[in-house]
């Protein structure tokens, strides 16, 4: 689409230059006493633009609608028929020049999307047999260790194996400040290493990485024509008959068909043709700069109309990554030692809680050791030897089956309190129960503020929708400040909730989620927004917009951007049509000649395009990053 835009700028630009040269040549021929030749040049230039336009209008009519460019076709055709060749050539110049401006403005509006695509990593330095080899990014697989030097783009998602540095995540997330990373830190493809060189252990292939997912989403966004252009066509269903009525009345009242031509010329609806897609695509670009990849202009329009937001809990309001919330000591072993030994053993497990415990321990700076002689019972527990000590962890019943000594009266319900929905991991060291680790999903720090911002952005109804049990859902909702909760929902239940909200007819319905179970609801909602910072998922594929930064507050940003872009687009339409109708009145009474009317309309076009480009800038209601 970017290449198409560039080609279109060149094609329409050359056409505009051709018509401009023809106008100048025709003027020279007229001044040199050869008006017939001059008229031929002007008429020929008009026909060059008129013929392809006639084909395009015929296609739209065959498709069952009349587009906004029908008036331009009528203006040029009538000009040629009445011998007003200069007026026809000026309209042709206006149309070709306007199309060039539109293509340029759309390219300007796509700047952030273009940056995303150009920034995609293509080569990587991979360790192989102790040596570094340069390979295509596509050749990387999970488990590869890559060297990322200062200033290079990270090629895959992974974990820092060695080295301390900082990464610039602005291209992916929109954050302006670099993030410090150290061994154990997760890093994402597409970010830039701005510190010392690091070694990164790949966790995903390049095709499955965060940046590849973003690139696919951007390319999908570029393929979709903004439905708001069709809204401009709907405006034309009113504007076209009005124009024809005024032109006919001016002709009948004056007996001069040139007045009808002047009305058609000043009514050429370039504000409808140009301003609406520019404003909407500017909104798409503005969203991309805030870490929100929008799959087309239709999503911007729907965001502008949104009044209801359904928001998932896990991975959306909460971080979606359990972490240690509490440690209960049973027989005197220090809390840090319980967590360190348990995490060292859990490095050998693929269980989701094991991954969470290991990540939490590394984040705390604990030095983990590899376990030996590990034995795992999936879903029950794991045992092994760490630093010569016998360590086992998992369910209490499983530990008892292995002969672990448990204090009398101690039960599985004796888990650390204080956190709703916490998962308990029972840890035994040297044959005795040593402690209990509670892992819980935490509320995102920006959740409560986000909900207030959604209300400020015009959201009238907010519901928490989750598959978790009602007790946990209510606790999270209370902390976040949400009063309306739908808990224990299956994917089908979430679909029905979306349908129910849509039947209310209170404006657009936005669904925010991140899991596979959210994908159907995301696809059904007027706008589905996926938390896609961790890479491409089923949710990301089915959503209309994807947050590439792991921050739920960007949902409020997306709605604000949609509101502002839609407001500017409508403003551009109404102002452009208003100015054109005023000019039509003057033309109908003979105060504006066809050539002067064409030049006046060109000024109106430029004004509305510049106004539409305001959607690229942050509005006064938008938060600063």
N, C-alpha and C positions, 0 to 999 in steps of 0.2 A: 504493500500500500504506500509506503514511503517512496519507493521508486516510482510508483504510478503518479504520486503527487508531484515529484520532481519532473517527470516527463510531461505532466499536464501543464506545469508552470512554463516549461519550454515551448510546448505546442501552442498554447493559448497566447504566450508572449510573442512568439513569432507571428501568429495571426494578427495580433494587435498592432505589431510593428508594420506588417504588410498593409493593413488598412490605413494606418497613419501616413505611410509613404504614399499610398494611393490618393488620400485626401490632399496631401501637399502637391503631388504631381497634377492632380486635377485642377487645383487652384492656380498653379503656374500656367497650365494650358488655357484656362479662362482669362487670366491676365494678359497672356500673349496673343489673344484674339482668336483662340480656337476652342470656343465653348462646347462644340459638339464632342470633340475628343475628350475634353475634360469631363463631360457628363458620362461618356462611355466608361472612363476610368472609375468614376465614383460609383456608377451603377454596377460595374463588374466587381468592385470590392464588396458592395452590399450583397450581391448574389453569392459570392464565395462564403460569406458567413450565413446567409439565409438558407442555402440548400441543406447543410448538415443540421441546422436548427429545425427545418421543416421535417426532416426524417425523425429527429428526436421527439418532436411534438406529436407526430403521427403515431409513434410507438406508445406514448403516454395515453393518447386517445384510444388506441386499440386495447390498452390495458384497462380501460374503463374510467379514466380520469383525465382532467384537463390540467396541465401543469401551469406553474406561474410564468413560464417563458412564452406562453401563447400570445400575450400582448406584444412582446418584442417581435415575434414573427409577424403579427398583423401590422405593426408600425413599419417594419422594413418593406413588407409586401406592398402596403398602400403607398409608401414613399416612391417606390419604383413605378407603380402604376400611375401616379400623378406627376411623374417627372421631377419629383423633389429628390434628386439623386444625392445631393450633399447631405440633406437631412437623413436619408437612408444610410449613407456611409458613416455619419456621426453616430447613429444608433448602433451600427455594426461595430464601430470602434468602442462604444460604451459597453456592448455585450462582451466582446473579446477582452477588452481591458478589465472589465469587472470579473470575468472568469479567471483571468491571471491574478487579480488581487485576491480572489477567493482561494485559489490554489496556494498562493504565497502565504496568506493568513492562516490557512489550515496547516501548512508546513511549519509556520511559526508556532502555532498552537500545539503541534505534535513534538515540540522540542524535547520534552522530557521523555516521551516514548521513544524517540529516535536515539536519545542518549542511552536508554536501557538496552536497546538492541545492539548498538555499537560497542557497548561495554562488555558484552558476553565474552567470557574467557574461552580461548581456543587451544592453547598449548599449556603443558604442565611439565614440571621437573619431578620425575618419579625415581625413588630409590629401587635399584635392581642389583642384587648380588653385591651390595655394598657400594655401588657406584650410582651416580645420578645420570639419568637419561631423559632426553626431552621427547615427549610423546604427545599425541593428540589428546585433548581432554576426554573425548569419547572413549578412549582406551582405558580410562581409570575405572577400577572396580573397588567395592568395599574391602578394606584391609590394606590397600596400597598406602604407602607413606610418601607424601610429596613435600618438596622443599619450596617454600614461598619466600622470595627475597623482598627486600625493601622496594616499595612502589609497585609490586606486582598484584594482579587480581587473583584472589583465591579461586581455584578452579572447581572445587567440590565442597560439599558440606562435610564437616568432620570435627575432630577434637585435636587440640594442640598437644602434640607429643612432647616437644621440647622447645625451649625458647620463650622469652617474654617480649611482648610487642604491643602494638595498638592497631586496631583496624578501623578504617573509615567506612561506615555503613550508609553514607548519605544516598548513594545510588539506589540501594535496596529499600531502605527504611525512611529516608527523608531526614534522619537525625543529623545535625550539623557537627556534633562533637564526637571524636573518635572514642572507641571503647577499648579499655585495657584488656589484654588477654594473657594467659599464663598456662602452663601445663594443666590439662583438664578442662579448659574453657572450650565451649562449642563455638564454631565459626561457620559462616555461611558463604557459599559461592557468590561471586559478584562483588564482594566487599574488597577493599584495598588494604594491603599491609603497609602501614605508614611508619612502622618502627623497625626493629631488628628482624632478621630472618627467623622464620619458625619452621618447624616440621609438623605437618598435619596428617593425622590418620584419617583416611577417607571412610565415612560411614554410609554414604550413598554413591551410586554411580553418577556420572555427570548428567545423564538423562533424567535421573530422579531428583536431582539437586534443586535447591531453592531457586537458583537463578534460571535454570532451564525451565522450571515451571512458570516463572514470571515471564520469560520470553515467549513461551507458548500463549500465555494469557494476553500479552500485548499484541501478538500477531492476530489472535482471535478478535481482539478489540478493533483492530484496524480494518478488518474485513466487513464490519457491520455499518451499514448506512444509517445515519441518525434518523429515527422516526420523526423527529421534530421537523424535518424537511417536509414530510407529509402534512404536518400541521400547517406549514406555510402554504402548501397546496390547498388546504381547506380554506385558508384566508382568501386564496385566489378565487374560490368559487363565489365569493361575495364581490371581490374587487373587479373581476373580469366583466360580469354583467353591468356593474356600475360604470366602468370605463366605456363600454360599448354604448350605454344609454346616454352618457354625457357627450360622447363623440357624435352620435347620431343627432342628438338635439342641437348641438352646435352647428352641424352641417345643415339641418333643416331650417334652423332659425336664420342663418346667415346666407345660405345658398352657396357657401364656399367650402368645398371638401378639404381645403388645406387646413381649416380650423379643426376638422375632425382628426387630421393627421397630427396636428400639434398636440391635441389631447392625448392621442395614442402614444406619442413620443414621451411626453412628461409622465405618463402613467406606466411606462415600462417598469415592471416591478422588481428591479434589481435588489432593493432592500429585502424582499422576500427570498430571492434566489441566493443572496450572498450572506446576509447577516445571521440568519438562523443557524446554518451549519457551523459558521465561524464561532458563534457564541457557545454552541454545544460542545464542539471539539475543544474549544478553549477550556471548558469545564472538565473534560476528560484529561487534558494535559495538566490542569491545576491539581486535579485529584492525584495524578501520577506523582507529582512533586511532593505530595504528602504521604506517599507510600500506599496509595489506593489505586489498584489497577482496575479500571472500569471497562467492561466488555461492550463498548459502543455508546453512542449518544442517547439511545433509548433509555438506558439506565440512569443517565443524568436527569432526563425529564422525569422519570418515575421517582427518583430521589427527591426532586423538587416538589412532588405531590404527596410525599409520605406523611402519614399522620399516626400510624401504629407501628410499634417495634416489638417483635417477639425475639427474645434473646436466650440462647442456650446457656447452661451453667458451666459444665466442665470444658476447660480449654478456651472459654469465652469470658465469662465473668471471673472464673478462677483460672489459675495458670495452666492447669491440665498436667502438671508435673508434681507428683507427690514429693514432699520433703519431710525431713525429720521435724516433728512438732514437739516431741517430748520423749524423754528416756527415763524409765523407772528402774532404779537399782534394786536388785533382789538379794545379792549376797556380798556386797561390799566392793565389787569391781567398779573402777571409775567409769563415768558415762562416756568419756572420750575413748577409753579403751574398748568398751562394749561396741561402740559404733565403728571404730577402726577395724577390729577383728571381724565383725559381721560384714562390713563392706568388702574387706579383703577376700573373704570367702565368696561373697555374692558376685565377685567379678567373673566367676565360672558359671553363673546362672543367666538364663535369658529371660527370666520372669520380669514383668514390668516393674514390680516393686523392687526387685534386685537392682535394676538399672537406676531407679530413683535413689536408692540408698547409696549406691556407688557414686553417683553424680553429686549427691549432697555431701558425702565424706570428702570427695576431692575439692569441692568448693570450700569446705572448712579447713583445707590445707593438710589433711591427714595423709601420711605416707603409707600407701597400701602395698601389701606384699602378695605374691601369688600363692594360692593354696595348693596343697598336694593331696593326693588320694581322695579326691572329691567324689561324693556319691549324692545324686539328686533324685528325689521322688517328685515328679512334676505336680505342681499344685499343692504339695505337702510340705517340703522342706529340703534342705541341702546340708551335708556334713562334710568335713574335711579337716586338714591339718594346716595351721597357719603359724609360722615361726615356732614349730615344735609343739604347739598347743592344740588340743582337740576342740574344734568349734562346730556347733550345729545350730541351725536356726530355721524357723518355720512355724507351723501350727503347734500348739501346746500338746494336743493329743499325739501328734507324730513324734515329738520329743520324748513323751512318756513311753511310747512304743519302743524307742531306742534305749530305754533304761536310764534316761536323764533323771537325776534327783530333783524333785520339785517340792518346795516347802508344803507342809500339810495345810489344807484349807485354801491353797492357791488355786484359782480357776481361770479359765480363758476370759472371763469377764473382768478380771483384775488387771485391766490394761490401763495405761496412763490416761487420765481424764483431761477435760478442758478443751477438747477439739471435737466438734461434731463430725461424724463420718470417718474418723481416723481408722486406719488399718493397723493392726498390731502384729509385730514380728517378735516372737519369743526367741531369745538368744541363750544358748548354753555354752559354757566354757569349762573344759576339763571335767565333763560329766555332770555338771551342776547348772541349774538355771541361774544365769547371771543377771538378766535384765529383760525388759520389754521395750522395744522401740516403736513409737507411734509415728506412722507416716500419714500425712494429711495434705490434701490439695488446699492451697491458700487462695484467698480472694486477691485478685489483682489490685495493686495499690491505686490504680486509676479508675476502678469500677464505680465507686460512689460518685466521684466527680463527673464521670462520663454520663451517668444518669441525669444529673442536674443539667449538664450541657445539652442532652437530648431534649429536655423540656424547654430549655432556652431556644433551641433550634426549631421549635414548633411541633414536637411530638406530643400528641395528646393522650396516647394510651401505650402503656409499657407493661409487658408480661414476661415473667421468667418461665421458661419452658425447659424441662429436664427429664431425663429418664431415671434420675436418682430417687431415693425414697423421700417421702414427704417431709420427714424430720430434718434431714440434711438440707433439702431445698429451702425449707422455711428459715433455717438458720442463716444460710447464705443470703437469701433475699432480705432478711432483716438487717444484716451487716451492710448490704449494698443499698438499702433504702427502697426496695421494691415491695409493694403490698399485694400485687396480683401474681399468684404462683400456680403453675400447672405442673405437678410432679408425677413420677412414675409413668412417663409417656413413652410409648413405643414410636418407631418411625411413622406408623400409620396414624397414631394419635396426633403427632405433630402436624401431619398433613391435614387432618380434620380441623385442628386449631387454626391453621392458615386459612382454610376454606371458610370457617366460621367468621373469622375477622374480615375476610373479603366480602362476605355477604352483608356485613354491617353497613358497608358503603360509606365509611367515615374517612375516605382517602386511601392512599396507597399503603400496602402492608410490607414491612421490611422484616426479613428473618435473618438473624445473625447466629452462625454456628461454626463448628470446625470438624465434626466427625462424620463418619460414613452414615450414621443414623440420622444426621441432619440433612443429607444430600437431597432426599425427595422434597422436604419442606422448602429448602433453598431454591429448588427448581420451580416450585409452584408459586412462591411468593412473588409479589410485584417486583421486589428487589431482594435477591438473596445475597448476603454478604458473608464471605468465608474468611476465617482467620487462617491465612495461608502462609504465615511466616516460617513454618517448619517444612515447607515444600508442597508440591502438588499432591492433592488428595482428591477423593471422590467429591468432597465438599467443594473444593476449589473448582473442579471441572463443571459442576452443576450450578455454581453461583454466578450472579451477574456482576459482582465486584469482589475483589480479593484484597485483603489487607496484607501487604508484604512486610509490615512491621508488627511485632507482637504486642500491640497496644489497642485495647478496645475503644479508647477515646477517639480513634480515627473514624468510628461509625458516626459520631456527631459531626466530625469534619466533613464526611461524605455528604451528609444531609444538608449541611450549610452550603457546600459547594454546589449541590444540585439546585437548591433554592435560588441562589444568586445567579447561576448560569441561566436558569429558566426565566428568571425575572428580567435579566438583560436581553435575552432572546426576544421575549415578548415586547419589551420596550423598544427594541430595534425595529421590530415589525410595525408596531403602531405608530412610532414617530416617522418611519420611512413612508408608510402609507398616508399618514396625515399630511406630510409635506407634499407628497405627490398629488393628493386630492386638492390642496390649495393651488398648486401649479396648474392642475386641470381646469380649475375655475377661471384662472387668468387666461389660459390658452383658449377656452371656449368663447371668451368675449374678445378674442383677437389681440390680446396684449402680449402674447408670447408666440413667436414664430417657431416653426418646427426645429430649425437648427439651434436657436437659442434654448429651446426646450430640452433638446438632447444634452447640451452642455450643462444646463441646470440639473438635470437628472444625474449626471455624472458626479456633481458635487454632493447630491443627496446620498448617492451610493457610498462615496468616500466617508461621509459623516457616520453612516450607520455601521460600516465595517469597523471604523475606529472605535465606535461605541461597543460593538460586540467583542472586540479584543480586550475590553476591560475585564472580562471574565477570566483572563489569564492571571490577573493580579488578585491578591487576597483582599477580601472585603473587610469593612470595619468590624463586622460581627465575627470574623474568623479569629480563632486564637493564634497567637504566635507560637512557633515551635519551641 
